[in-house]
């Protein structure tokens, strides 16, 4: 016999709960309703059900049980249209959540493939904008609507609007190498920097999955605010849009995509008078985009000044679009780096034991950067404290890069595999990259020394 659900928050225990007057009463409140419990926030998410027969589900990134374990269903208060989901969260938690209202019953099978297929379809068609959310919603590669949650009122989820923000330009770039086109958004913050010694040319930062950072969780207000306050130097920011199909192909160790960025996109951008200094080019990616950023730095070891990889998908094993890595596959096993010093060789052996055959990219990354000459590229690697495999592989990659003389830093950010968490961490990393320390002339370097023909 199923136990009757008893909500925690006082508003949910009023006699008139679910009435028109009650719904009017809660309008000033935002989701979730909060009571404090054992040092955590007892969060009560409420939802007004559209049809009595519908199911309401929720996924709070990194917090609710996985869909492979259970379906996180709202409880409907008896005799009302009020549905409630309760969970204890850290008092400073922030991140993303999705709510789905659907006529379909979730499958009760234990088959992971079937559960995932059903959930992906629901996210595409029935994800809901939370009308009680106090924060902007955004869309993902799969979910049509994603909501934001910020329990800590001091979390900088927005900044005051500045006057005279730079215009964001949107253009279509056609890549002849890739035989396809991409939407490119870009802007410069040069007009916000009012010092007399304005730089003649500006660093350029390339953002993979660019629509996240130019449209959905825009960085411009934060970057403009910090540039105007002289906290960071001006730069040109370039956002390369993706979609679910393109990113699987382009970001999964696809040599031609990396070549197109360097040999086609950057020259194409010069026509817009952005004062780009290609000797100060950085590339930024998350998840599969983080993998792409690292892979691009292997193809062009002396080209990128900074490489930012957040929650990189280093487990990737499909190398069919990377002749560069394929050509090193047999070399890695036949000639195990005889010129490596003893300390480095021990690390090669360690990784060979720790990584499975599926982690082919990680093995190739190990070999490739072992065989390249010293590079001035500075790697900024991070993963969330709620992540497991990605956190461990990110640590291993950072350790490997350091042991081979590369400039690399690793840090753990608060949160999980979540654009809202990436947003906060990315702002701090960009703050570091665009500081005077990292933009000194001593850090400028020569263009790539590896010939293009050697990478194909």
Legacy VTK file of the C-alpha trace (Angstrom):
# vtk DataFile Version 3.0
C-alpha trace
ASCII
DATASET POLYDATA
POINTS 456 float
0.000 0.000 0.000
1.445 3.371 -1.051
1.905 5.830 1.810
0.090 9.139 1.509
2.380 12.025 0.591
2.619 14.812 3.178
4.298 17.986 1.839
6.650 19.917 4.095
6.098 23.580 3.299
3.310 25.358 5.250
1.810 26.821 2.058
1.174 23.295 0.828
-0.765 22.381 3.962
-3.346 25.155 3.848
-6.981 24.126 3.647
-7.536 26.031 0.403
-4.517 24.536 -1.396
-5.201 24.315 -5.130
-7.967 26.914 -5.157
-7.817 29.988 -7.374
-7.154 32.109 -4.291
-4.283 29.815 -3.290
-2.646 29.999 -6.720
-2.909 33.798 -6.533
-1.310 33.676 -3.083
1.795 31.852 -4.283
2.422 34.028 -7.360
5.024 36.154 -5.505
6.951 33.000 -4.614
9.401 31.253 -6.924
10.187 27.592 -7.342
11.161 25.909 -5.155
9.443 26.678 -1.866
12.118 26.255 0.805
12.220 25.128 4.415
15.498 24.471 6.214
16.162 20.913 7.309
19.332 19.462 8.903
21.583 22.115 7.369
20.104 21.657 3.895
17.295 23.312 1.984
14.157 21.183 1.801
12.974 22.189 -1.658
9.346 21.773 -2.682
8.885 22.194 -6.441
5.253 22.852 -7.313
3.486 22.422 -10.630
-0.063 23.090 -11.797
-1.145 20.014 -13.703
-2.771 20.714 -17.069
-4.575 17.391 -17.400
-5.417 15.090 -14.513
-4.187 12.010 -16.392
-0.741 13.469 -17.097
2.529 12.467 -15.446
4.904 15.176 -14.186
8.608 14.316 -13.979
11.680 16.282 -12.946
15.428 15.974 -13.401
17.618 18.234 -11.258
21.083 17.900 -12.759
23.543 16.086 -10.449
20.965 15.852 -7.637
17.966 13.679 -8.463
18.494 9.932 -8.945
19.484 8.910 -12.461
16.726 8.039 -14.902
18.352 4.604 -15.104
17.597 4.099 -11.406
14.109 5.578 -11.085
11.643 8.071 -12.541
11.408 11.217 -10.429
7.664 11.823 -10.381
5.714 14.643 -8.777
3.057 13.775 -6.192
-0.418 15.153 -6.870
-2.138 16.535 -3.782
-5.449 14.732 -3.439
-8.414 16.561 -4.909
-6.290 19.366 -6.411
-4.315 20.248 -9.525
-1.221 20.850 -7.353
1.754 18.547 -7.928
4.786 18.564 -5.635
8.301 17.146 -5.780
10.464 17.430 -2.657
14.215 17.012 -2.318
16.934 18.150 0.083
19.612 20.279 -1.626
22.705 22.091 -0.323
21.807 25.617 0.740
24.169 27.112 -1.861
23.171 24.818 -4.740
22.753 26.221 -8.237
22.249 24.444 -11.517
19.726 23.296 -14.106
16.522 21.304 -13.960
13.941 20.087 -16.447
10.252 19.432 -15.873
8.270 17.181 -18.217
4.468 16.944 -18.374
3.366 14.060 -20.546
0.385 11.817 -21.282
2.785 8.889 -21.610
3.537 6.540 -18.757
7.272 6.096 -18.135
8.469 2.590 -19.052
9.023 0.318 -16.066
11.689 -1.714 -17.849
15.241 -1.982 -16.508
16.634 -1.777 -20.051
18.876 1.318 -20.013
18.590 1.861 -23.779
14.786 1.907 -23.671
14.652 4.186 -20.636
17.058 6.627 -22.258
15.208 6.576 -25.599
11.886 7.359 -23.886
13.375 10.153 -21.763
15.179 11.778 -24.702
11.916 11.850 -26.650
10.081 13.428 -23.707
12.755 16.118 -23.319
12.573 16.983 -27.008
8.791 17.371 -27.094
7.412 17.921 -23.598
10.003 19.753 -21.489
8.268 22.679 -19.798
9.193 26.236 -18.926
8.656 26.664 -15.192
6.415 29.735 -14.750
7.513 29.982 -11.105
11.233 30.099 -11.894
12.876 33.424 -11.068
15.688 32.898 -13.586
15.968 32.866 -17.390
15.329 29.553 -19.092
17.426 28.177 -21.934
17.377 25.272 -24.383
19.778 22.372 -24.795
20.908 20.023 -27.530
18.111 17.648 -26.493
15.719 19.341 -24.054
13.617 22.056 -25.680
13.450 23.982 -22.372
15.794 23.952 -19.358
15.199 25.931 -16.162
17.729 27.451 -13.777
17.908 27.084 -10.008
19.905 29.415 -7.719
19.346 28.788 -4.001
22.119 31.153 -2.918
20.895 34.726 -3.499
24.515 35.889 -3.754
25.293 33.665 -6.750
25.978 36.075 -9.653
23.342 34.786 -12.073
22.967 38.217 -13.681
24.542 41.667 -13.760
23.037 45.096 -14.121
22.507 46.061 -17.743
25.171 48.372 -19.095
24.544 51.130 -21.571
26.213 50.894 -24.980
26.822 47.158 -24.935
28.786 45.969 -27.984
26.645 44.708 -30.833
26.636 40.958 -31.342
27.014 40.252 -35.051
25.698 37.017 -36.545
27.059 35.742 -39.855
27.012 32.505 -41.810
30.402 30.915 -42.390
30.674 28.308 -45.140
33.590 25.915 -44.742
34.907 24.605 -48.049
36.859 21.897 -46.260
33.795 20.655 -44.373
31.297 21.476 -47.150
28.782 22.857 -44.698
27.880 26.134 -43.021
27.798 27.398 -39.443
26.226 30.355 -37.704
28.963 32.467 -36.157
28.265 35.130 -33.533
30.994 37.553 -32.523
31.602 40.790 -30.666
34.508 42.910 -29.471
34.783 44.596 -26.075
37.393 47.122 -27.280
34.947 50.036 -27.027
34.462 49.371 -23.299
38.142 49.698 -22.408
38.940 53.382 -21.965
42.645 53.353 -21.183
44.849 55.496 -23.408
47.139 52.639 -24.412
44.582 50.689 -26.386
46.066 47.513 -27.915
46.306 47.655 -31.695
45.111 44.050 -32.009
42.982 41.906 -29.743
43.097 38.328 -28.474
40.497 36.096 -30.102
38.601 33.441 -28.167
36.784 30.653 -30.039
33.818 29.095 -28.217
32.537 25.686 -29.295
28.792 25.090 -28.794
28.748 28.851 -29.170
24.966 29.291 -29.072
25.053 28.453 -25.349
27.339 31.379 -24.562
26.010 33.939 -27.059
22.262 33.265 -26.770
21.154 30.876 -24.039
23.454 31.741 -21.125
25.060 34.855 -22.619
28.507 35.846 -21.434
28.403 39.340 -22.949
26.866 41.200 -19.953
29.447 39.745 -17.572
32.405 40.266 -19.915
31.275 43.804 -20.719
30.904 44.628 -17.021
34.395 43.360 -16.192
35.970 45.044 -19.206
34.326 48.378 -18.409
35.611 48.164 -14.828
39.142 47.504 -16.177
39.197 44.071 -14.490
40.037 42.353 -17.776
41.505 43.403 -21.100
39.321 43.726 -24.211
39.118 40.840 -26.651
37.193 39.483 -29.614
34.799 36.664 -28.755
33.699 34.231 -31.465
30.867 31.742 -30.922
30.581 28.765 -33.284
27.058 27.341 -33.266
26.419 23.609 -33.222
23.521 21.203 -33.251
23.211 17.648 -31.960
24.160 16.014 -35.266
27.018 18.369 -36.135
28.682 18.290 -32.736
28.781 14.471 -32.684
30.619 14.567 -36.001
32.744 17.699 -35.592
33.792 17.469 -31.959
34.612 13.755 -31.827
38.282 13.990 -32.861
37.515 15.231 -36.383
40.776 16.486 -37.882
39.115 18.443 -40.685
37.002 20.452 -38.255
40.077 21.540 -36.306
41.869 22.384 -39.554
38.877 24.424 -40.739
38.903 26.528 -37.569
42.547 27.470 -38.028
42.896 27.679 -41.806
39.423 28.937 -42.810
37.474 30.485 -39.938
40.174 32.797 -38.594
41.088 34.222 -42.045
37.351 34.601 -42.802
36.881 36.673 -39.632
39.506 39.199 -40.739
37.055 40.750 -43.223
34.987 42.176 -40.351
37.687 44.518 -39.049
37.852 42.840 -35.634
41.566 43.609 -35.106
42.236 39.947 -34.369
45.685 38.879 -33.215
45.878 35.221 -34.267
48.995 34.795 -32.126
46.659 35.185 -29.163
44.042 32.605 -30.134
42.257 30.566 -27.469
39.769 27.717 -27.850
37.097 26.849 -25.304
34.857 23.782 -25.056
32.744 21.755 -22.674
32.014 18.023 -22.635
32.527 16.838 -26.240
33.646 20.393 -27.018
36.340 20.011 -24.355
37.581 16.923 -26.159
37.627 18.907 -29.423
39.603 21.735 -27.826
42.298 19.346 -26.563
42.364 17.476 -29.870
42.781 20.732 -31.807
45.734 21.635 -29.603
47.377 18.305 -30.502
47.015 19.059 -34.209
48.361 22.598 -33.703
50.685 22.343 -30.692
52.083 25.877 -31.028
49.007 27.702 -32.237
46.609 28.131 -29.329
47.679 30.387 -26.492
45.018 29.025 -24.149
42.934 25.841 -24.230
39.943 25.640 -21.889
38.386 22.191 -21.435
35.504 21.850 -18.980
34.219 18.338 -18.221
35.953 16.960 -21.308
34.652 13.700 -22.811
38.068 12.032 -22.869
36.494 8.574 -22.942
35.729 9.080 -26.654
36.782 6.067 -28.718
35.605 6.811 -32.272
38.735 7.909 -34.141
37.568 7.220 -37.702
37.614 10.956 -38.533
41.144 11.489 -37.239
43.868 10.241 -39.610
46.301 12.063 -37.316
45.460 9.872 -34.329
44.958 6.735 -36.419
48.467 7.061 -37.816
49.846 6.959 -34.274
47.804 3.992 -33.102
50.255 1.253 -34.118
53.289 3.429 -33.425
52.158 3.751 -29.824
52.199 -0.002 -29.278
55.165 -0.890 -31.529
57.541 1.866 -30.441
56.608 2.788 -26.844
58.369 6.146 -26.644
61.919 4.937 -26.219
63.157 8.536 -25.920
60.921 9.329 -22.947
62.654 9.728 -19.632
62.154 7.156 -16.894
59.580 9.188 -14.989
57.487 9.783 -18.097
57.756 6.144 -19.162
56.403 5.046 -15.787
53.438 7.325 -16.342
52.838 5.839 -19.808
52.751 2.393 -18.215
50.403 3.628 -15.490
47.913 5.086 -17.960
48.107 1.972 -20.144
46.945 -0.079 -17.171
44.338 2.402 -15.918
42.566 3.233 -19.178
40.527 0.660 -21.035
40.747 -0.044 -24.747
37.686 2.218 -25.139
39.653 5.279 -24.005
41.586 5.454 -27.254
41.671 9.234 -27.379
43.294 9.394 -23.965
45.991 6.934 -25.049
46.664 8.890 -28.225
46.694 12.175 -26.379
49.317 10.683 -24.105
51.478 9.598 -26.994
50.995 12.660 -29.182
51.969 15.266 -26.649
54.844 13.066 -25.483
56.305 13.190 -28.971
55.790 16.903 -29.618
58.222 19.601 -28.689
57.562 21.928 -25.769
54.532 24.140 -26.376
53.694 27.505 -24.805
49.980 26.632 -24.774
48.376 27.032 -21.365
45.778 24.386 -20.565
42.888 25.155 -18.208
41.213 21.866 -17.291
38.282 21.531 -14.914
35.506 19.164 -13.864
32.634 19.315 -11.408
32.709 17.852 -7.923
29.573 15.860 -8.790
31.229 14.187 -11.784
33.026 10.841 -11.541
34.779 9.483 -14.654
35.189 12.903 -16.255
36.634 14.261 -13.031
39.209 11.458 -12.782
40.203 11.599 -16.454
40.538 15.385 -16.278
42.898 15.017 -13.326
44.932 12.401 -15.177
45.181 14.563 -18.290
46.347 17.536 -16.241
48.958 15.405 -14.468
50.207 14.016 -17.763
50.547 17.454 -19.323
52.469 18.755 -16.320
54.809 15.777 -16.254
55.684 16.488 -19.858
56.493 20.149 -19.301
53.246 21.746 -20.457
51.587 24.650 -18.672
48.464 23.062 -17.239
46.148 23.773 -14.343
43.298 21.666 -13.020
40.594 22.696 -10.615
37.334 21.309 -9.362
34.335 23.565 -9.734
31.142 23.378 -7.705
28.479 21.395 -9.496
28.262 18.802 -12.217
27.858 18.296 -15.957
25.721 21.385 -16.291
25.928 24.557 -18.436
24.877 26.708 -15.470
27.855 25.384 -13.482
30.140 25.759 -16.503
29.002 29.369 -16.843
30.259 30.339 -13.382
33.516 28.419 -13.770
34.087 29.775 -17.281
33.752 33.383 -16.146
36.503 32.833 -13.590
38.753 31.154 -16.164
38.176 33.965 -18.679
39.000 36.418 -15.925
42.377 34.705 -15.545
43.037 34.442 -19.273
42.249 38.091 -19.958
44.255 39.440 -17.042
47.500 41.334 -17.607
49.479 38.311 -16.387
48.326 36.088 -19.235
48.261 38.736 -21.960
51.833 39.923 -21.594
53.944 40.027 -24.712
56.154 37.303 -23.277
53.328 34.842 -23.771
52.859 35.578 -27.455
54.189 32.822 -29.657
54.916 31.846 -33.188
52.289 30.215 -35.382
52.042 26.444 -35.541
55.257 24.686 -36.465
53.643 21.388 -37.396
52.930 21.414 -41.120
49.361 20.837 -42.175
50.421 17.906 -44.333
51.885 16.217 -41.256
48.502 16.344 -39.560
46.398 14.818 -42.302
LINES 1 457
456 0 1 2 3 4 5 6 7 8 9 10 11 12 13 14 15 16 17 18 19 20 21 22 23 24 25 26 27 28 29 30 31 32 33 34 35 36 37 38 39 40 41 42 43 44 45 46 47 48 49 50 51 52 53 54 55 56 57 58 59 60 61 62 63 64 65 66 67 68 69 70 71 72 73 74 75 76 77 78 79 80 81 82 83 84 85 86 87 88 89 90 91 92 93 94 95 96 97 98 99 100 101 102 103 104 105 106 107 108 109 110 111 112 113 114 115 116 117 118 119 120 121 122 123 124 125 126 127 128 129 130 131 132 133 134 135 136 137 138 139 140 141 142 143 144 145 146 147 148 149 150 151 152 153 154 155 156 157 158 159 160 161 162 163 164 165 166 167 168 169 170 171 172 173 174 175 176 177 178 179 180 181 182 183 184 185 186 187 188 189 190 191 192 193 194 195 196 197 198 199 200 201 202 203 204 205 206 207 208 209 210 211 212 213 214 215 216 217 218 219 220 221 222 223 224 225 226 227 228 229 230 231 232 233 234 235 236 237 238 239 240 241 242 243 244 245 246 247 248 249 250 251 252 253 254 255 256 257 258 259 260 261 262 263 264 265 266 267 268 269 270 271 272 273 274 275 276 277 278 279 280 281 282 283 284 285 286 287 288 289 290 291 292 293 294 295 296 297 298 299 300 301 302 303 304 305 306 307 308 309 310 311 312 313 314 315 316 317 318 319 320 321 322 323 324 325 326 327 328 329 330 331 332 333 334 335 336 337 338 339 340 341 342 343 344 345 346 347 348 349 350 351 352 353 354 355 356 357 358 359 360 361 362 363 364 365 366 367 368 369 370 371 372 373 374 375 376 377 378 379 380 381 382 383 384 385 386 387 388 389 390 391 392 393 394 395 396 397 398 399 400 401 402 403 404 405 406 407 408 409 410 411 412 413 414 415 416 417 418 419 420 421 422 423 424 425 426 427 428 429 430 431 432 433 434 435 436 437 438 439 440 441 442 443 444 445 446 447 448 449 450 451 452 453 454 455
